[in-house]
Amino acid sequence: MSVKFIGYIGFNNNSEIHAVPRGRELDRDYVEAAARAQEEGGFDRVLIPFGSNSPESQIVAAHAAAITTKLGFLIAHRPGFTQPTLAARQLATLDQLSGGRIAVHIITGGADEEMQRDGDVSTKALRYARTDEYLTVLRREWTADKPFDHDGDFYRIRQGWSAVKPTNLPVFFGGSSPEAIDVAGRHADVYALWGETLAQVREAVATIRASAARYGRRPGFSLSLRPIIADTEEAAWKRADEIVERVRALRADAGLKTSDHTPPNAGSQRLLQTASAGYRADTRLWTGLAAVAGAQGNSTGLVGTPEQVADALLDYYDLGIDHFLIRGFDPLGDAIQYGRDLIPLVRDRVARREAAREAERQVA
């Protein structure tokens, strides 16, 4: 099993500890610098996020693809707002123009209030049922060699067919509700998890594998983390503590409290429960941001020296994680540091481990 690294390109260099200057909600210079830095740093892909008030992810990915040659793009995409036949052709077109560098991350949407900003008033259960059908049509558009009809609860298609096909366009998918797990088992090429304890990740991998096995499938797994690395372990934990205090101060200035936000999704609720036992779990898992910011999104990290964090990543690798989505709190600077100090270490250790396993198999 090889290991792949996914970076992150937001639309500017902001994070939980950096405010966005007015007028820089879409910073072209940053997008270009981040794409080039992560290509040079050895990332396999970068995630382009989706939000109900943010720039459009496919257009940003198309621009970044035009200025790079090897970097792949994981485009966050919300099903239901575009007809699946059209979305299939849009993604396949971009995949062809980029030389086969596109993947799609399906974001069904767990928060009703965010969905309503785009005019979607459906319930969570209904959205997952729609996503299931949407992905069925999407794949059929990508693979059908002749026109097809489709009659479903959400889409009725007559003689659908696309002349443009993707090279190899993986579908990433996340969500831990029962509805999400069933859809993941049926459709996910890569199932995406947030960074949790080793025991929680082991359980999630087993759950998704069991769901996928019902459909004769075996997906890969992606784990999202916010590594905090420094020359010494003490310095790394000091930076983690400083991030917590900075976020707490910014939220206080904005009049926000953690209790003001009750996450609607099961994954965030589980992160908050883990964080309630303290900001450190296992050996290096850091839950400080999740605790002070309500576990909104990718909010846990691994803390230590590059060698220590690399060892922690390999613990997850041994559980079946073959993709790591890593992003920092200084987005551009941290991405450069990961490419220089962390990614080569992990790749080397994975290669050594796999070589040793292969040698053992040969002896057996």
Phi and psi in degrees as a GROMACS rama.xvg file:
@    title "Ramachandran Plot"
@    xaxis  label "Phi"
@    yaxis  label "Psi"
@TYPE xy
-88.6645  171.806  SER-2
-121.414  139.805  VAL-3
-124.669  146.744  LYS-4
-115.66  131.28  PHE-5
-113.41  125.211  ILE-6
-94.4674  -154.313  GLY-7
-152.514  131.355  TYR-8
-123.485  103.212  ILE-9
-74.5374  -160.564  GLY-10
-105.862  -0.616793  PHE-11
-165.465  178.17  ASN-12
-89.8944  30.5373  ASN-13
-87.9019  163.87  ASN-14
-157.272  -169.952  SER-15
-62.0704  -18.9962  GLU-16
-111.418  3.52947  ILE-17
-129.911  124.805  HIS-18
-78.4743  159.361  ALA-19
-92.5462  120.27  VAL-20
-61.4174  139.673  PRO-21
-58.9188  134.85  ARG-22
90.234  -3.53014  GLY-23
-115.51  28.645  ARG-24
-60.9937  -29.733  GLU-25
-127.7  104.527  LEU-26
-104.195  100.148  ASP-27
-61.7534  -39.3058  ARG-28
-61.357  -40.9786  ASP-29
-66.0318  -46.4016  TYR-30
-54.9194  -45.6333  VAL-31
-67.3118  -43.2633  GLU-32
-64.307  -41.1527  ALA-33
-66.3336  -39.7617  ALA-34
-63.9657  -47.1135  ALA-35
-66.5196  -41.4166  ARG-36
-63.6409  -40.2542  ALA-37
-77.8788  -28.26  GLN-38
-65.4519  -46.2085  GLU-39
-67.3843  -27.7312  GLU-40
-83.0538  -0.711193  GLY-41
89.0245  13.1984  GLY-42
-67.7563  143.633  PHE-43
-80.5248  -40.9507  ASP-44
-142.458  169.58  ARG-45
-132.288  140.161  VAL-46
-80.9486  132.212  LEU-47
-106.59  114.863  ILE-48
-76.1652  169.352  PRO-49
-125.611  140.155  PHE-50
-151.621  157.311  GLY-51
-73.5536  -9.27524  SER-52
-130.828  18.4017  ASN-53
-108.19  167.581  SER-54
-57.1381  161.068  PRO-55
-80.6373  124.973  GLU-56
-66.6234  -40.0935  SER-57
-65.2541  -36.9768  GLN-58
-69.376  -41.1759  ILE-59
-63.5039  -41.8909  VAL-60
-62.53  -40.1978  ALA-61
-62.3832  -40.5406  ALA-62
-66.3629  -45.2282  HIS-63
-65.9304  -35.3367  ALA-64
-65.0222  -32.1594  ALA-65
-70.942  -19.8103  ALA-66
-108.096  7.17837  ILE-67
-127.535  169.77  THR-68
-125.46  -25.4008  THR-69
-119.858  -27.2514  LYS-70
-64.7689  132.023  LEU-71
-89.666  164.525  GLY-72
-131.124  130.57  PHE-73
-107.308  103.474  LEU-74
-92.6697  116.485  ILE-75
-69.5753  132.193  ALA-76
-141.405  129.774  HIS-77
-98.8045  115.338  ARG-78
-71.1045  149.903  PRO-79
105.865  -17.7897  GLY-80
-96.9842  -15.8615  PHE-81
-127.54  143.439  THR-82
-59.576  138.13  GLN-83
-61.4186  -31.5864  PRO-84
-65.2323  -42.5829  THR-85
-67.9883  -44.57  LEU-86
-59.2786  -39.8868  ALA-87
-60.1953  -42.8784  ALA-88
-70.4719  -37.4803  ARG-89
-61.86  -48.0388  GLN-90
-67.3482  -40.7804  LEU-91
-64.8594  -38.6048  ALA-92
-62.1298  -46.3784  THR-93
-65.219  -37.1966  LEU-94
-62.1249  -44.0607  ASP-95
-64.4435  -45.6093  GLN-96
-66.7992  -28.4662  LEU-97
-90.1791  -1.43858  SER-98
78.9336  34.7792  GLY-99
79.1926  34.7227  GLY-100
-107.937  16.8206  ARG-101
-108.56  140.155  ILE-102
-133.119  161.336  ALA-103
-124.485  135.714  VAL-104
-109.198  111.501  HIS-105
-80.8512  119.844  ILE-106
-112.309  97.4938  ILE-107
-68.0332  -39.863  THR-108
103.714  115.229  GLY-109
-103.099  -19.0155  GLY-110
-100.802  116.992  ALA-111
-59.2827  -40.5916  ASP-112
-64.5846  -34.7724  GLU-113
-69.9092  -42.1754  GLU-114
-60.488  -37.0151  MET-115
-67.6824  -22.9763  GLN-116
-64.4147  -25.5986  ARG-117
-103.114  16.5857  ASP-118
83.9672  12.9561  GLY-119
-100.444  115.061  ASP-120
-110.545  19.3102  VAL-121
-73.2852  163.094  SER-122
-84.2858  164.097  THR-123
-60.1275  -45.3478  LYS-124
-61.9117  -39.3045  ALA-125
-67.3684  -36.3161  LEU-126
-65.0445  -39.7346  ARG-127
-68.3926  -35.6904  TYR-128
-63.6778  -39.7815  ALA-129
-66.0543  -41.6791  ARG-130
-60.1769  -41.6919  THR-131
-56.8533  -49.8528  ASP-132
-68.7684  -38.9251  GLU-133
-57.0638  -46.8322  TYR-134
-69.1933  -32.9465  LEU-135
-60.4921  -45.6294  THR-136
-69.2825  -40.6966  VAL-137
-56.1749  -50.3381  LEU-138
-66.2934  -35.6448  ARG-139
-66.0996  -38.9101  ARG-140
-62.6523  -35.6728  GLU-141
-73.6807  -27.7537  TRP-142
-113.526  -19.0156  THR-143
-63.7492  133.961  ALA-144
-97.4483  3.34957  ASP-145
-154.909  161.432  LYS-146
-57.0981  145.993  PRO-147
-134.153  156.807  PHE-148
-107.179  151.082  ASP-149
-142.765  129.245  HIS-150
-123.584  110.74  ASP-151
-134.551  -173.946  GLY-152
-73.2894  -24.6055  ASP-153
-116.292  -27.5004  PHE-154
-133.92  136.208  TYR-155
-124.78  118.178  ARG-156
-124.452  136.45  ILE-157
-119.901  117.1  ARG-158
59.3789  42.9065  GLN-159
-71.8978  141.141  GLY-160
-172.519  142.348  TRP-161
-118.648  131.299  SER-162
-76.8854  -21.872  ALA-163
-102.816  129.197  VAL-164
-118.579  148.554  LYS-165
-73.5354  157.274  PRO-166
-69.1786  -57.1695  THR-167
-166.067  97.3083  ASN-168
-112.202  97.0037  LEU-169
-68.9548  147.954  PRO-170
-106.148  116.702  VAL-171
-94.5522  148.813  PHE-172
-153.857  140.933  PHE-173
-132.355  171.873  GLY-174
127.794  139.222  GLY-175
-123.142  8.97978  SER-176
-73.0689  162.546  SER-177
-56.6597  -39.0302  PRO-178
-63.8535  -41.5951  GLU-179
-66.0984  -40.2758  ALA-180
-63.0297  -38.4934  ILE-181
-67.6037  -43.5163  ASP-182
-64.3964  -40.5666  VAL-183
-60.5896  -44.4556  ALA-184
-60.4585  -35.3875  GLY-185
-79.3941  -32.9141  ARG-186
-124.712  -25.151  HIS-187
-71.7555  127.795  ALA-188
-81.2285  -34.1429  ASP-189
-135.904  125.022  VAL-190
-94.5852  130.433  TYR-191
-102.864  128.376  ALA-192
-118.813  153.641  LEU-193
-82.1477  161.744  TRP-194
-69.4514  116.828  GLY-195
-129.82  -174.445  GLU-196
-66.3978  162.142  THR-197
-59.5716  -39.9079  LEU-198
-65.4334  -40.9541  ALA-199
-67.3489  -40.1332  GLN-200
-67.4347  -41.6032  VAL-201
-57.1369  -44.0835  ARG-202
-65.9532  -42.231  GLU-203
-64.3079  -42.8448  ALA-204
-59.827  -44.3701  VAL-205
-63.8369  -40.539  ALA-206
-63.4138  -46.1031  THR-207
-70.2026  -37.9424  ILE-208
-62.3237  -38.6735  ARG-209
-66.3906  -40.4166  ALA-210
-64.2048  -44.2676  SER-211
-68.8081  -33.3409  ALA-212
-61.6924  -28.084  ALA-213
-64.1942  -22.1043  ARG-214
-110.394  13.597  TYR-215
68.4199  32.9845  GLY-216
-123.3  158.473  ARG-217
-142.554  93.6813  ARG-218
-77.6013  163.659  PRO-219
-84.2296  178.13  GLY-220
-136.591  136.449  PHE-221
-117.277  136.442  SER-222
-118.938  128.117  LEU-223
-98.994  127.628  SER-224
-143.07  159.432  LEU-225
-118.046  80.764  ARG-226
-62.8513  138.514  PRO-227
-121.174  106.767  ILE-228
-120.721  149.494  ILE-229
-153.08  174.797  ALA-230
-65.768  -29.4103  ASP-231
-127.869  156.61  THR-232
-63.5703  -39.2484  GLU-233
-60.3364  -44.1974  GLU-234
-65.8329  -35.1256  ALA-235
-67.0705  -44.8739  ALA-236
-67.952  -31.5776  TRP-237
-63.6163  -41.4322  LYS-238
-65.0638  -39.5047  ARG-239
-60.937  -43.1748  ALA-240
-63.8171  -38.1552  ASP-241
-65.7805  -36.3067  GLU-242
-64.5223  -43.2992  ILE-243
-58.6854  -46.6568  VAL-244
-66.9316  -36.7155  GLU-245
-65.6776  -45.2548  ARG-246
-64.6222  -42.4342  VAL-247
-61.0452  -41.4099  ARG-248
-67.2465  -42.578  ALA-249
-64.2726  -38.7623  LEU-250
-68.7788  -37.2289  ARG-251
-64.2451  -41.501  ALA-252
-61.5433  -32.7035  ASP-253
-87.7554  0.726381  ALA-254
74.9062  24.4583  GLY-255
-102.957  145.727  LEU-256
-128.548  153.406  LYS-257
-57.9298  -36.4586  THR-258
-67.4092  -13.8657  SER-259
-72.0181  -15.2514  ASP-260
-124.3  116.92  HIS-261
-109.065  108.194  THR-262
-64.9144  137.41  PRO-263
-81.8619  -16.9691  PRO-264
-97.0046  148.733  ASN-265
-63.9473  -35.9282  ALA-266
-62.4533  -44.7777  GLY-267
-66.2196  -39.018  SER-268
-61.0636  -38.8834  GLN-269
-68.6774  -38.5138  ARG-270
-61.8116  -42.8517  LEU-271
-63.4151  -37.4786  LEU-272
-64.4639  -41.3712  GLN-273
-63.7144  -43.2633  THR-274
-66.4153  -25.8423  ALA-275
-65.4497  -19.3391  SER-276
-87.5784  0.339866  ALA-277
130.356  162.558  GLY-278
-81.3096  -4.99539  TYR-279
-124.371  133.546  ARG-280
-132.458  157.309  ALA-281
50.6929  -136.037  ASP-282
-97.266  -40.4925  THR-283
-127.517  -3.6648  ARG-284
-71.6127  125.378  LEU-285
-111.035  125.554  TRP-286
-116.067  17.6783  THR-287
-60.9971  -44.8571  GLY-288
-65.6055  -42.3404  LEU-289
-57.338  -39.9379  ALA-290
-67.2988  -43.659  ALA-291
-88.3169  -16.2735  VAL-292
-117.556  12.7414  ALA-293
77.145  22.7802  GLY-294
52.2652  46.0317  ALA-295
-88.2233  104.756  GLN-296
78.6857  -155.64  GLY-297
-72.4341  102.66  ASN-298
-137.441  17.7681  SER-299
-119.751  155.057  THR-300
-140.251  174.43  GLY-301
-115.063  136.266  LEU-302
-122.574  133.795  VAL-303
155.585  -165.506  GLY-304
-73.8458  164.628  THR-305
-54.3407  -39.2296  PRO-306
-66.0019  -41.5083  GLU-307
-67.2938  -41.7987  GLN-308
-68.3195  -37.5802  VAL-309
-60.6006  -42.9733  ALA-310
-62.6543  -39.5128  ASP-311
-65.4385  -39.2284  ALA-312
-63.4358  -37.3087  LEU-313
-67.208  -28.7852  LEU-314
-61.4271  -39.8491  ASP-315
-71.8656  -37.3937  TYR-316
-56.5933  -40.5148  TYR-317
-66.4745  -18.0231  ASP-318
-87.7804  -5.07246  LEU-319
114.647  3.67092  GLY-320
-77.7747  119.428  ILE-321
-116.177  0.596738  ASP-322
-131.022  136.795  HIS-323
-121.871  119.717  PHE-324
-96.0536  112.142  LEU-325
-122.872  132.219  ILE-326
-147.173  154.283  ARG-327
-111.195  -171.405  GLY-328
-96.1844  -19.0067  PHE-329
-109.907  86.0446  ASP-330
-50.4636  -50.8078  PRO-331
-73.7673  -47.4813  LEU-332
-62.2514  -42.1615  GLY-333
-67.4998  -37.5644  ASP-334
-61.2515  -41.0863  ALA-335
-63.2256  -43.0238  ILE-336
-63.5458  -42.0504  GLN-337
-60.3213  -43.9559  TYR-338
-65.1746  -31.9435  GLY-339
-84.333  -43.4808  ARG-340
-109.839  -22.1791  ASP-341
-111.656  -51.1376  LEU-342
-59.3697  -46.1705  ILE-343
-60.6668  -37.1707  PRO-344
-61.3334  -47.7466  LEU-345
-65.4496  -44.4985  VAL-346
-59.7228  -42.3824  ARG-347
-64.4824  -42.6585  ASP-348
-70.157  -36.9753  ARG-349
-64.368  -43.722  VAL-350
-61.6918  -41.8313  ALA-351
-64.1413  -42.1994  ARG-352
-64.6905  -43.3143  ARG-353
-67.9704  -35.7607  GLU-354
-64.3226  -41.464  ALA-355
-64.8705  -39.9233  ALA-356
-65.3925  -39.922  ARG-357
-65.3094  -39.1588  GLU-358
-62.9475  -39.5305  ALA-359
-64.8099  -39.5187  GLU-360
-64.4912  -38.7131  ARG-361
-64.9589  -38.6345  GLN-362
-67.8431  -42.2929  VAL-363
